[in-house]
């Protein structure tokens, strides 16, 4: 199938996003890390420093402790500051 028209390309991208469970209005960027506890703290501080909460709405979306003491966490932020 050829996607030569912009309408076809937009429809294909929208269907892929829906299939993955991503809503259209969700424009956040997410990064997931699995690090030892102290490295996880340092990485979170680095992300908050690089992407300030006030400008990028940076947040730790979720976190959990893995077997062995490592921390898995997901950082959420806007792609650009307005």
PyMOL commands that set and color helices and strands:
alter all, ss='L'
color gray80, all
select helices_A, chain A and resi 6-20+37-50+53-56
alter helices_A, ss='H'
color red, helices_A
select strands_A, chain A and resi 28-35+59-65+71-78
alter strands_A, ss='S'
color yellow, strands_A
deselect
rebuild
show_as cartoon
